[in-house]
Amino acid sequence: MNYRTDLAIERKEMLDEDGKMPNLTEGIIMKKIDYGDDITVTRIEITDPIGEVKMEKPMGNYITIEAEGILEEADGIKDKVEKVVAQELKELIKFHYYLNVLVAGLGNPMVTPDALGPSTASKIKVTNHLFELFRADGDDEMSRVSCIMPGVTATTGMETAEIIKKTSELVKPEVIIVIDSLAARNIERVSTTIQITDTGISPGAGMGNNRTGINEETMGIKVIAIGVPTVIDATTIIRDALIENIESIEKVEKYIEEYDRQMIVTSTDIDMLIKDFSDIIANGINKTLHPGIYS
């Protein structure tokens, strides 16, 4: 059965369920790390075209951070997850004296499940103007950081990828970080999961409206994408509910095909989730890019 998900870890789980999980000779390397305090990290690397086909994702690294207790505001959990986000980002973005980064918060701030990108971008420590003011070419404690919230095509009339590319040509970053909402198969991951990848992203993926990709191929430089699943396809919920009560998978799929409506659902506390995860991601990025300011 074809479930919709943007998460590499869920693609792996689906292959497991179907008995099709590739071995190390088929382009997949996976490692799981337990950080304690109910925080785990799963690193999946797709190394060749065989892995691409099986996982239905481009070659590269996919890091999934899962943490319990964020919504419940467990003691110190946000600070702990921020440090894990920063630690994982530092493996992909090496700080140095001349580091120049463009951060792009994708999505529509007027639609709460799609507001992760703009909400996170508003909390990023931008410094490009300071480098311009003091005519500095670099710094030992902070990176040169620019930030953009390009909106969505429905409100700007322009491709998000084109806006980011033109901005990139202006500020000439070494790397672009994009933040966007994603879709999950499992509703529990809406309140527990962050995905980081070096393969870029398709804007609007979480809302079911894929646009031109933002990746190294289209931008010409390294692109790190950070996402949080904020929605789940309604047909996924229907399929899972029916599978428990109908013996024939064919009957379930026939019902889904007849139903065939593009609808997504989200958590009732999505506004709080957007706030919590935007805090976590922004602080993780700030710790990574400005080690002398945020320790």
Secondary structure, DSSP 4 states (H G I P E B T S, - for coil): -------HHHHHHHHHHTT----GGGTEEEEEEEEETTEEEEEEEE-SHHHHHHHTS-SEEEEEEEESSTTTT-TTHHHHHHHHHHHHHHHHS---TT-EEEEEE-S-TTSGGG-HHHHHHTTS---HHHHHHTT-S--SS--EEEEE----HHHHSS-HHHHHHHHHHHH--SEEEEEEEEEESSGGGGGTEEEEESS-B-TTGGGT---S-BSHHHHSSEEEEEEEEEEEEHHHHHHHHHHTT-S-HHHHHHHHHHH----EE--TTHHHHHHHHHHHHHHHHHHHH-TTT--
